[in-house]
């Protein structure tokens, strides 16, 4: 009874519609930027996932590259958040979009000249993710300046739906494109979307009534070099707080805020649980189902549909259930789907049953992950004070992904001794443990002020 009451008495969210938020021009620009970016990434993701496995023919390398793809977000992002906090957020987002376009262009050139190998892929992955470590906290802080707090649930839901639709189109398009024209066109599409997203973000205007907007507007005329110099100033600086204190203050803020701290711990467990389904996609297709890259495209399409459906259901779930209830429901569904995927080894390579099983499980996986990720993301945005957003976002993202490189390297070692099916079953068992602990401990997952207002 008390749990449901938390989310039922929020009239400001019930009254906000998609039409309301689409009336804001800057939000429309933000949405378009996100959608075009996700389309390019979805095309590129299928290409790179299959490219790693085709170059190495080794599930271990698939897990290693996936781990390297997450490592900078753990090591670099907390420091990047402290730097970005004192920089112009819009400038950082634009600069990192363009820089990733340059790096991926270089990657495509190396592949085109026939000198690509697993080592180069690993290094390129580290570079791209390091750049992303600066982009993510800046983007989170910039989003709060664009989307009003009372529009957060509807706004984030629409963003997820449209981005999911873009992923759906991109994933389905990727299989056809790669089969017809190869991997290079897929990479160039990703480059083009980064450039378009950067230009779209550059055209956005500041809302001076949003947290941090005034400081960002004041810093807009400075160069990137000047902003970095100011951001990493020594603790003795008389005109600004030192980088070290900014960094430590962000960590203290997260550690001392129960809801945010619990978000971090929960996401660590969830990401560790989901490492195999992300790191072993190609081995899952080949070793469990006995099929090739076409299964990845089919599963990707169903996963994208699941993401759209999850985002569409997010507002209704947020109103009807508490964050704790949603967490338990979604974690249980994720574990069941991970276990069910292993049944593919009994299908004997039959295409239609394999497509139905893989597609159905990835559909349910993404519905659950989309609802759970959306709810946690919205509660995070609502719980963090504006002046801490970039730092708290960086610490949150870093801690949430901390388990991924560790899990990936453990998976890379485990595949020599344990089958891909066995690893998925271990992940399903871990989901059961997370569900049990969450249900028994009932951690705080919503800001106390909201609980008080709802009572």
C-alpha positions in Angstrom: 0.0 0.0 0.0 2.7 2.5 1.0 4.8 1.5 -1.9 2.2 2.3 -4.5 1.4 5.6 -2.8 4.8 6.9 -3.7 4.1 7.1 -7.3 0.3 7.6 -7.4 0.2 11.2 -6.1 2.2 13.0 -8.7 -0.3 15.2 -10.6 2.3 17.2 -12.3 3.6 14.1 -14.2 0.1 12.8 -15.0 -0.8 16.1 -16.7 2.3 16.3 -18.9 1.9 14.9 -22.4 4.2 14.3 -25.2 2.6 17.2 -27.0 3.6 19.5 -24.1 7.3 18.7 -24.3 7.4 18.7 -28.1 6.3 22.3 -28.0 9.8 23.2 -26.8 12.1 23.8 -29.8 15.3 23.0 -27.9 13.9 19.7 -26.7 13.0 18.8 -30.3 16.6 19.5 -31.3 17.9 17.3 -28.4 15.6 14.5 -29.4 16.7 14.6 -33.1 20.3 14.7 -32.1 19.9 11.6 -29.9 17.8 9.7 -32.5 20.3 10.3 -35.4 23.2 9.3 -33.1 21.5 6.1 -32.1 20.7 5.1 -35.7 24.4 5.4 -36.6 25.6 3.5 -33.5 23.1 0.7 -34.2 24.5 0.2 -37.7 28.1 0.4 -36.4 27.5 -1.9 -33.5 26.4 -4.8 -35.7 29.4 -4.3 -38.0 32.0 -4.1 -35.1 30.5 -7.0 -33.2 30.7 -9.3 -36.2 34.1 -7.9 -37.3 35.8 -8.8 -34.0 34.6 -12.3 -34.2 35.4 -12.7 -37.9 39.0 -11.4 -37.5 39.8 -13.4 -34.4 37.4 -16.4 -34.6 37.7 -16.4 -30.8 35.1 -15.8 -28.2 37.8 -14.7 -25.8 38.6 -11.7 -28.0 34.9 -10.7 -28.2 34.8 -10.5 -24.4 38.2 -8.7 -24.2 37.2 -6.0 -26.7 33.9 -5.5 -24.9 35.7 -5.1 -21.6 38.1 -2.6 -23.1 35.1 -0.7 -24.5 33.9 -0.1 -20.9 37.2 0.3 -19.1 37.7 4.1 -19.7 34.2 4.8 -18.5 35.3 3.3 -15.1 38.8 4.8 -14.9 38.5 8.1 -16.7 34.9 9.2 -16.3 35.0 10.2 -12.6 37.9 12.6 -13.3 36.3 13.7 -16.6 33.1 14.6 -14.6 35.0 16.9 -12.3 36.7 18.6 -15.3 33.4 18.9 -17.3 31.5 20.3 -14.3 33.4 23.6 -14.7 33.3 23.7 -18.5 30.7 24.7 -21.0 28.6 21.5 -21.3 27.4 22.2 -24.8 30.9 22.8 -26.1 32.1 19.5 -24.6 29.2 17.6 -26.2 29.8 19.1 -29.6 33.6 18.7 -29.5 33.4 15.0 -28.4 30.9 14.2 -31.2 33.3 15.6 -33.8 36.3 13.9 -32.3 34.6 10.5 -32.3 33.8 11.1 -36.0 37.5 11.7 -36.7 38.6 8.5 -34.8 36.1 6.3 -36.5 37.1 7.7 -39.9 40.6 6.6 -39.1 39.5 3.2 -38.1 37.6 2.8 -41.4 40.7 3.9 -43.3 42.9 1.3 -41.5 40.4 -1.5 -42.3 40.1 -0.4 -45.9 43.9 -0.7 -46.3 43.8 -4.2 -44.9 45.9 -3.6 -41.8 43.2 -4.1 -39.2 43.8 -6.6 -36.4 42.5 -7.4 -32.9 45.2 -5.2 -31.3 44.3 -2.1 -33.4 40.6 -2.7 -32.7 41.3 -2.8 -28.9 43.3 0.4 -29.0 40.7 2.2 -31.1 38.0 1.0 -28.7 39.9 2.5 -25.8 40.3 5.8 -27.6 36.6 6.1 -28.6 35.4 5.2 -25.1 37.8 7.6 -23.4 36.3 10.4 -25.5 32.8 9.1 -24.6 33.8 9.4 -20.9 33.9 13.2 -21.3 30.7 13.2 -23.5 28.4 11.3 -21.1 28.6 13.6 -18.0 28.5 16.7 -20.2 25.4 15.3 -22.0 23.6 14.4 -18.7 24.2 17.9 -17.3 23.2 19.5 -20.6 20.0 17.4 -20.8 18.9 18.7 -17.4 19.2 22.3 -18.8 16.9 21.4 -21.7 14.3 19.2 -20.0 12.3 20.7 -17.2 12.1 18.5 -14.0 8.3 18.1 -14.3 8.8 17.0 -17.9 11.5 14.5 -17.1 9.4 11.2 -17.1 7.6 12.0 -20.3 10.6 13.5 -21.9 13.0 10.6 -21.1 10.3 8.2 -22.2 9.8 9.8 -25.6 13.6 10.0 -26.0 13.9 6.3 -25.3 11.0 5.4 -27.7 12.3 7.4 -30.6 15.9 6.3 -30.0 14.7 2.7 -29.8 12.9 3.2 -33.2 16.1 4.6 -34.7 18.0 1.5 -33.3 15.3 -0.8 -34.8 15.7 0.8 -38.2 19.5 0.9 -38.0 19.8 -2.7 -36.8 17.5 -4.1 -39.5 19.3 -1.9 -42.1 22.8 -3.0 -40.9 22.4 -6.7 -42.0 21.3 -5.7 -45.5 24.0 -3.0 -45.8 26.9 -5.1 -44.6 25.8 -8.0 -46.8 25.5 -5.8 -49.9 28.3 -3.2 -49.4 30.6 -4.4 -46.6 31.6 -2.9 -43.2 33.1 0.4 -44.4 29.7 2.0 -45.4 28.3 1.1 -41.9 31.3 2.9 -40.3 30.8 6.0 -42.5 27.2 6.2 -41.5 28.2 6.3 -37.9 30.7 9.1 -38.8 28.0 11.1 -40.5 25.6 10.8 -37.6 28.2 12.1 -35.1 28.7 15.1 -37.3 25.0 15.8 -37.7 24.4 15.4 -33.9 27.3 17.7 -33.2 25.9 20.4 -35.5 22.4 20.0 -34.1 23.7 20.4 -30.5 25.7 23.5 -31.5 22.5 25.1 -32.8 20.7 24.7 -29.4 20.2 27.8 -27.2 20.5 28.0 -23.4 17.6 28.2 -21.0 18.9 30.7 -18.4 16.3 29.4 -15.9 17.9 25.9 -15.9 20.5 24.8 -13.4 24.0 25.6 -14.5 22.9 27.4 -17.7 24.1 30.8 -16.7 27.6 29.5 -15.9 27.7 27.6 -19.2 26.6 30.7 -21.2 29.3 32.8 -19.5 31.9 30.2 -20.4 30.7 29.8 -23.9 33.1 32.3 -25.3 36.2 30.7 -23.9 38.3 28.2 -25.8 38.4 24.5 -25.0 42.0 24.9 -23.9 41.1 27.8 -21.5 38.3 25.8 -20.0 40.5 22.7 -19.4 43.2 24.9 -17.8 40.6 26.4 -15.5 39.0 23.0 -14.7 42.3 21.4 -13.6 43.5 24.4 -11.7 45.4 23.6 -8.5 43.6 23.5 -5.1 45.3 26.8 -4.3 43.6 28.6 -7.1 41.9 31.8 -5.9 39.3 32.1 -8.7 37.9 28.6 -8.7 37.7 25.4 -6.7 40.6 23.1 -7.4 40.1 20.0 -9.5 41.0 17.6 -6.7 38.4 19.1 -4.3 35.8 19.1 -7.1 36.5 15.4 -7.8 36.4 14.4 -4.1 33.3 16.4 -3.5 31.5 14.6 -6.2 32.4 11.2 -4.8 31.3 12.3 -1.3 28.0 13.6 -2.6 27.2 10.3 -4.3 28.3 8.3 -1.2 26.3 10.3 1.2 23.1 10.4 -0.8 21.3 7.1 -0.1 19.1 6.9 -3.2 22.0 7.7 -5.6 24.4 5.3 -3.7 21.8 2.5 -4.1 21.4 3.3 -7.8 25.1 2.8 -8.2 25.2 -0.5 -6.3 22.2 -1.9 -8.1 23.6 -1.0 -11.5 26.9 -2.6 -10.7 25.1 -5.9 -10.0 22.9 -5.6 -13.1 25.7 -4.8 -15.5 27.8 -7.6 -14.2 24.8 -9.9 -14.7 24.3 -8.8 -18.3 28.0 -8.9 -19.4 27.7 -12.3 -21.2 24.7 -11.3 -23.3 26.6 -8.2 -24.5 30.1 -9.6 -24.8 29.2 -13.0 -26.3 26.6 -12.1 -29.0 28.5 -13.7 -31.9 29.4 -16.9 -29.9 25.7 -17.0 -28.8 24.6 -17.0 -32.5 27.2 -19.5 -33.6 27.7 -21.8 -30.6 24.2 -21.9 -29.1 22.0 -21.5 -32.1 24.4 -22.7 -34.8 23.7 -19.7 -37.0 25.6 -16.6 -38.3 25.3 -12.8 -38.3 21.7 -13.0 -39.6 20.6 -14.1 -36.1 22.3 -11.0 -34.6 20.3 -8.8 -36.9 17.0 -10.6 -36.1 17.8 -10.5 -32.3 18.8 -6.8 -32.7 15.5 -5.9 -34.4 13.5 -7.6 -31.7 15.7 -6.0 -29.0 15.0 -2.6 -30.6 11.2 -3.2 -30.6 11.5 -4.2 -27.0 13.3 -1.0 -26.2 10.5 1.0 -27.9 7.8 -0.9 -26.0 9.6 -0.6 -22.7 10.0 3.2 -23.2 6.3 3.4 -24.1 5.3 1.5 -21.0 7.6 3.5 -18.7 5.2 6.4 -17.8 2.4 3.9 -16.9 4.8 1.8 -14.8 6.2 4.8 -13.1 2.7 5.9 -12.0 1.4 2.5 -11.0 4.5 1.0 -9.3 7.3 2.2 -7.0 10.9 2.1 -8.2 11.5 -0.9 -5.9 8.6 -2.9 -7.3 9.7 -2.2 -10.9 13.2 -3.2 -10.0 12.2 -6.6 -8.6 9.8 -7.3 -11.6 12.4 -6.4 -14.2 15.3 -8.2 -12.6 13.2 -11.4 -12.4 12.3 -11.1 -16.1 15.9 -10.5 -17.1 17.1 -13.7 -15.3 14.3 -15.8 -16.9 15.2 -14.6 -20.4 18.9 -15.3 -19.9 18.2 -18.9 -18.9 15.7 -19.4 -21.8 18.2 -18.3 -24.4 20.3 -21.4 -23.6 17.5 -23.6 -25.0 18.6 -22.6 -28.4 21.2 -25.4 -28.4 18.3 -27.9 -28.6 16.9 -26.5 -31.9 19.5 -28.1 -34.1 20.2 -24.9 -36.2 16.6 -24.7 -37.4 16.2 -21.1 -38.6 12.6 -20.3 -37.8 12.5 -21.7 -34.3 15.9 -20.0 -33.6 14.6 -16.6 -34.8 11.5 -17.0 -32.7 13.3 -18.0 -29.5 16.2 -15.5 -29.8 13.8 -12.7 -31.0 11.3 -13.4 -28.2 13.9 -13.5 -25.5 15.7 -10.4 -26.7 12.4 -8.6 -27.0 11.5 -9.4 -23.3 15.1 -8.6 -22.2 15.0 -5.1 -23.7 11.4 -4.4 -22.5 12.6 -5.1 -19.0 16.0 -3.4 -19.3 14.4 -0.3 -20.9 11.8 0.1 -18.1 14.3 -0.5 -15.4 17.0 1.7 -16.9 14.5 4.4 -17.6 13.1 4.4 -14.1 16.5 4.5 -12.5 17.7 7.2 -14.9 14.7 9.4 -14.2 15.0 9.0 -10.4 18.7 9.8 -10.7 18.0 13.0 -12.6 15.4 14.0 -10.1 17.5 13.2 -7.1 20.8 15.0 -8.0 21.2 18.7 -7.2 22.0 20.8 -10.3 25.4 21.9 -9.3 26.5 18.3 -8.8 25.0 16.8 -12.0 28.1 16.4 -14.2 30.2 15.0 -11.3 27.4 12.8 -9.9 26.6 11.5 -13.4 30.3 10.7 -14.0 30.6 8.8 -10.7 27.3 7.1 -11.3 28.2 6.0 -14.8 31.7 4.9 -13.8 30.5 2.8 -10.8 27.6 1.4 -12.9 30.0 0.2 -15.5 32.8 -0.8 -13.1 31.6 -4.4 -13.2 31.6 -4.6 -17.0 35.3 -4.7 -17.8 35.9 -7.0 -14.8 33.1 -9.3 -15.9 34.3 -9.2 -19.5 37.8 -10.4 -18.6 36.3 -13.1 -16.3 34.2 -14.2 -19.2 37.2 -14.2 -21.5 38.9 -16.6 -19.1 35.8 -18.7 -18.4 35.0 -19.4 -22.1 38.0 -21.7 -22.1 36.5 -23.9 -19.4 32.7 -23.2 -19.5 30.4 -23.2 -22.5 28.5 -20.1 -23.6 25.3 -21.7 -22.4 26.9 -22.4 -19.0 28.0 -18.8 -18.7 24.4 -17.5 -19.4 23.0 -19.9 -16.8 25.5 -18.4 -14.2 24.2 -14.9 -15.1 20.6 -16.1 -14.7 21.5 -17.4 -11.2 23.1 -14.0 -10.4 19.9 -12.3 -11.4 18.1 -14.5 -8.9 20.5 -13.4 -6.1 20.0 -9.7 -7.0 16.2 -10.2 -7.0 16.3 -11.9 -3.6 18.6 -9.3 -2.0 16.6 -6.4 -3.4 13.3 -7.8 -2.2 14.6 -8.5 1.3 16.7 -5.4 1.9 14.2 -3.0 0.2 16.9 -0.3 -0.5 15.9 3.4 -0.8 15.5 4.1 -4.5 13.5 7.4 -4.5 14.3 10.8 -3.1 13.0 11.3 0.5 11.3 14.6 -0.5 9.1 12.7 -3.0 8.2 10.2 -0.4 7.2 12.9 2.0 5.1 14.8 -0.6 3.3 11.6 -1.6 2.4 10.7 1.9 
